[in-house]
Amino acid sequence: MNQSIFLRNQVTPFVILFVERAGSTYLTSLLDSHSDIVCLREEFAVIKEKGGTANDQQEWAIEFLSPPLIGRLKGKGFKTKLTDIIDPAGFAELITKLSCRVILLQRRNTIKAVVSTINAKRLHEKVGTWNLLNESDRMPAFEIALDDFQSRIAERELWDQEIEEYANNLKVPVRQVYYEDLLNDEQVFLGQIFEFLNVAQKPVQGKTFKNTKDNLQEVILNFSELKAHYQGTAYEMMFDEIMV
């Protein structure tokens, strides 16, 4: 089957803005498996870790996101956390200049996001990866200290607030999506993403497993203790949510 050819003005450059443990790696792998899309991981984080500057990040973004006159890709994008953008204001100006689209990926369930963050750290310490690639590497249930849990919830909410404020001030099209909707109906979720990126719907395949089981009672040894502490708050129902 012949691959399509696209002119420069038909290509959609895009960026996935996300807070950690919101399904960004899975979404990136789904989009990158589309024959008309290339979607890279956290290149800004790599540049930052190597001691690069804001200018280094912007030069890379310009080169990557600027399509050729004629090519075989309809969409080109990458994902990044807000905390890895060295010059957020400069980056906002850049993606406006490049006519980018932004996918803002978040998670409604703060409790599960925090548990996932803790569990991902455990996985990384064991096998060196932040995402579950082999089912045999799945971590056993564990106990969470209440003080640590509370501080992580506050940190997570701050991250969500900061990234929403940043996205709301961008002068480019922004599509706010949620990890829970991806779990609930992947095909509908992807259909909305493809429409936003102006690419045809085609079969795609993700490459990672869900690292933290959906039923938190199977994950947290002191589940009842933690849930009891948040009884009567907005967090209480988040402990019992099961999507998968």
N, C-alpha and C positions, 0 to 999 in steps of 0.2 A: 504493500500500500504506500503510495506517494505521500510524503509529508507536505503540509501546507507551507506556502510562502507568504510572508507578511511584510508590508511596507512599514517604514519607520513610524508613520503617524497612526498605524494600526496597533502598535505595541503598547501594553499597559505596564509601566513600571510601578512597583508597589513595595510597601514596607509593612511588616507585621510588628506592631508594638505590643508588648506583653509584659505581664508580671509573672515571675517564675511559677512553675507547676500549674499551668493553665492549659496544658495540652499543646503547647507551641511546637514541640519536636514532632509530635504525631501529625499535626496539621501541616507542618513544613514538608514532611515526607510524603503526605498525600498529594500536596500541590506539585512537588517536584517529580512525582511519578506520572503526572499529566504530560502527554507528548508535546504539548505546545507551551509548557511553562518550565522555567527553571527557578527554584526557590532554595536559597542557601541558608545556612544556619547563622550563628552569631559572629559574623566577620568583624563587627565593631568591637566585640569583647576580645577577640584575638589580637586586633591591632592595639587595643588599650593595654592588654597584658604584656605585650612586647615592648611597651614604652612609647608607643606611637602617639602622635598629637591629633588635635582636632582636624588639622589640615590633612593629615594622613587619612583619617576616616573619610573626609569629604572628597578627597581625590579618588579614593577607592570607589566610593559610592557613585561619583560622576562617571567613572569609567565603566562600572558594572551596569548601572541603570540606564545609561544612554544607549539606545538600540542602534544597530547598523542601518544603512539605507534600505537594505533588503535582507531578511533573515528568516529563520525557521521557528522563531519563538514569538508567541503572542503575549506572553507575560514574563516579566523578570522581576524577582524580588528577593528579599532577605528578611530575617527577623532580628529584632534587637530589643533588649530591655532599655528603658529610659535611663537607668543608672549607668549604662555603658556608652551613652552618647556624651562625648567629652564637651561638646558645645551644642546644647539643645537648641538655642536660638539660631545659631548658624545652620544647623541641620534643618530646622523648620523652613528657613529661607531657601535652602537647597532643594528640598523636595517640592516646594512651590514652583521653583524655576524649572524643575524637571517634569512637572505635571504628574506627580506621583499620586497614587491612591494609598490610603492607610487602612489596614485592618487592625482594629483595637481588640485584642483578645484578652478576655478577663474570665473570672470565675465568680459565680454568685455565692457559693458556699465557702465562706471564710474558714470555717472549722476544717473542712476537708483539705483546703489549700494549705493550711498550716501543717496538718498531719502529713501531707504529701511532701512538704519541704523537709520535714524532719526525717521522713523515711528515705527520701532521695539521698540525703547526706549519709545515712547508714549504708545505702547501696554503694555510693561512691567510695566510701572507706573500705568496703569489702572487695569490689571488683573494678573500681576505677572509672565507672560510668555513672552518669546522673539519671539515665533512663534504662528501663528493664528491656534488655535485648534477648535474654534467654530465661525461660520460665524457671529453670533450675536455680537461678540466682535470686529468686524471690526471698525477701527477708521475713523472718518469723515475727510474730506479734511482740510488742514491746510496751514498756511503761513510759508515760510522759509526766515529767514534773510539772505541777500546776503553775509555779512561778514562771518557768520557761515558756509554757503554753500561753500564758497571759501576755507576756512581752512580745511573743511572736505574732499574736493576734493584732496587737496595737501596731506593730511594724508593718504587717500585711495591709491593714486598713490605710496606713499612711501611703504606702506604695500605690494602692488603688486610687486614692485621692489625687496623688501627684500625676499619675499617668492620665487620668481622666481630664484634669485641668489642662495638661499639655495638649492632649488631643483636641479638646474643645476650642483651643486657640489656634489650631492649624488652619491654614487657608487652602486646604485641599480636601477632596472628598474623603470622609472617614466613615467606615462601617464598623459599628460596635457589635461584637459577637461574644457569645459565652460558651465555655467549655461544656456546660451542662446540656446545651442544645446540640452540640456535636455528639455527645453520648446518646441523647434521646432519639435523634434521627439523623444519622450521618449523611444520607443522600439529600435530604431537604437542606441541611446546613451547607453542604458543598454546592448545591444548586444556587444558593444565595451568594456564595463567594464567587463562583464562576460568573454569575450575572454581574456582580460588582466589578469584576476584573475584565469584563467583556470578552470572555473566552468561552468556547463551546464546551458543553458537558461531555466528558469522556470518562471511561473507567479509570479509577485510581486505586492505589494500594498503599496503606501505611506500613511502617516498618518497626514500630515499637509496641510493646505490651503495656497495659495499664499497670503501673508499678505498685500502687496502693489499692488493695481490695475495696470495693465500694461499700461493703458492710463494715463500718468501723469497729463493731464489736469483735470482728475477727482480726483486727489490727492492733487495737489498744488494750492492753491487759487491765488497766485501771479505767476502762470506759465508763462504768457507772459513777465512779468518783468524779470524773471530769464533767460528765453530763449534769450531775446533781449540782455542781458548783454554778452552772449557768442556767439553772431552772428559772423560768419566768422571764428570761431574756430572749432577744432575737436569735441568739445562737442555739437555743435548746433544740429546735426542730432540725437544725443542720446536722446534729449528731446521728439522727435516724434516717436521713435521706438515702435512698438506694435508687440509683439510676440504671444500673446494669444488672 
